[in-house]
Amino acid sequence: MKKVILIACTFLFIISCKNKTQNQPAGNNENTDTLKHSDSFNGVFGGTTPCADCPGIYTIVNFSPDSSFTEYLNYLERNSHFRDSGRWIQKDSIITVTVGKESLRYFKILNDSTVSMLDGEGKPIEGDLAKHFILVRKDTLLKP
């Protein structure tokens, strides 16, 4: 059980902002005219993201038209799953999700059918695993 918690914390660390006082990415200035809520983008996206000690994490994210966000994580070959929720805003192609009071997650809209998870600073994930952080549009919200 401790391993699962450690893995979940590691995953959330990768996609969460370490400190609210850190520099925010260009896509997170709430005082600009280009911030949008769900009037131009919404949907359900999913895929299998990397996991340190399991075959992967089946990830489903839902960007609802009312600006609510839901994330479902299911650790493959484990009896472990998590659900989180928050609010999202869009600036240009960057989606900023607020979960709780200070936890931020970032996504980049690649096209109408794919989004890419970004790191905790709102920057693209690089390296050999980068392609595994791309989530594809789903027809329905199927919990993993």
C-alpha positions in Angstrom: 0.0 0.0 0.0 2.9 2.3 0.8 4.2 1.8 -2.8 0.9 2.8 -4.3 0.8 6.0 -2.2 4.4 6.8 -3.1 3.7 6.2 -6.8 0.5 8.4 -6.7 2.5 11.2 -4.9 5.2 10.9 -7.5 2.7 11.2 -10.4 1.0 14.1 -8.8 4.3 15.8 -8.1 5.2 15.6 -11.8 1.9 17.2 -12.8 1.4 19.6 -9.9 3.0 22.9 -9.2 5.5 22.6 -6.4 4.9 26.0 -4.9 2.3 28.7 -5.6 4.9 31.4 -5.6 6.9 29.9 -8.5 6.8 31.6 -11.8 3.6 30.8 -13.6 3.6 29.8 -17.3 2.5 32.4 -19.8 -0.8 30.6 -20.0 -1.8 31.3 -16.5 -2.3 35.1 -16.3 -6.0 35.4 -15.3 -6.1 39.1 -16.2 -5.8 38.7 -19.9 -8.6 38.9 -22.5 -7.8 35.6 -24.0 -8.8 33.5 -21.0 -11.8 31.3 -21.8 -13.9 29.0 -20.0 -15.6 26.1 -21.7 -17.2 28.0 -24.5 -14.7 26.7 -27.1 -13.3 23.5 -25.7 -14.5 20.6 -23.6 -14.5 16.8 -23.7 -13.3 13.5 -22.2 -9.7 12.4 -23.0 -7.9 9.2 -22.0 -4.8 7.1 -22.3 -2.3 5.0 -20.5 0.5 7.1 -18.8 3.8 5.8 -17.5 4.1 4.2 -14.0 7.3 3.6 -12.1 6.5 0.0 -10.9 3.4 -1.1 -12.8 2.5 -1.4 -16.5 0.9 2.0 -16.6 -1.8 4.3 -15.2 -5.1 4.4 -17.2 -5.9 8.1 -17.1 -9.2 9.7 -18.0 -9.8 13.5 -17.7 -13.0 15.3 -18.3 -13.2 19.0 -19.1 -16.9 19.8 -18.6 -18.6 22.7 -20.4 -19.3 24.2 -16.9 -15.5 24.5 -16.3 -15.5 21.6 -13.9 -12.7 19.0 -14.2 -12.6 15.4 -13.2 -9.6 13.0 -13.3 -9.7 9.3 -12.9 -6.5 7.3 -12.4 -6.4 3.5 -12.5 -3.1 1.7 -11.8 -2.9 -1.3 -14.1 -2.5 -4.7 -12.5 -3.2 -3.2 -9.1 -6.3 -2.7 -7.0 -5.7 1.1 -6.9 -7.6 4.0 -8.3 -8.0 7.6 -7.6 -10.4 10.4 -8.5 -9.8 14.1 -8.3 -11.8 17.2 -9.3 -11.4 20.9 -9.8 -12.0 23.8 -12.1 -10.3 24.6 -15.4 -9.7 27.7 -17.6 -8.2 28.0 -21.1 -5.8 30.6 -22.5 -5.0 30.0 -26.1 -4.0 26.3 -26.3 -3.1 25.9 -22.6 -5.6 24.5 -20.0 -4.9 25.3 -16.4 -6.7 23.1 -13.9 -7.0 24.1 -10.2 -7.5 21.2 -7.8 -8.0 22.2 -4.2 -6.6 25.6 -3.2 -3.1 25.5 -4.6 -2.6 22.4 -6.8 -2.3 23.3 -10.5 -2.2 20.9 -13.5 -1.6 21.9 -17.1 -2.6 20.5 -20.4 -2.0 21.6 -24.0 -4.6 21.3 -26.6 -2.8 19.7 -29.6 -6.0 19.5 -31.8 -9.7 18.8 -31.3 -9.0 15.1 -30.5 -5.8 15.2 -28.4 -4.4 17.0 -25.4 -0.9 16.6 -23.9 -0.2 16.6 -20.2 2.3 19.2 -19.2 4.7 19.2 -16.3 4.1 21.1 -13.0 5.5 24.3 -14.5 3.3 24.2 -17.6 6.1 23.1 -19.9 6.0 20.1 -22.3 7.2 16.8 -21.0 10.3 15.8 -22.9 12.2 12.6 -23.5 11.4 9.1 -24.6 8.2 9.0 -22.5 6.7 12.3 -23.8 4.5 10.5 -26.3 2.9 8.6 -23.4 1.5 11.8 -21.9 -0.8 12.4 -24.9 -4.5 11.8 -24.2 -7.0 11.0 -26.9 -10.7 12.2 -27.1 -13.2 9.6 -25.9 -16.9 9.4 -26.8 -18.0 9.0 -23.2 -16.8 9.3 -19.6 -15.9 5.7 -18.8 -14.3 5.4 -15.4 -11.2 3.2 -15.5 
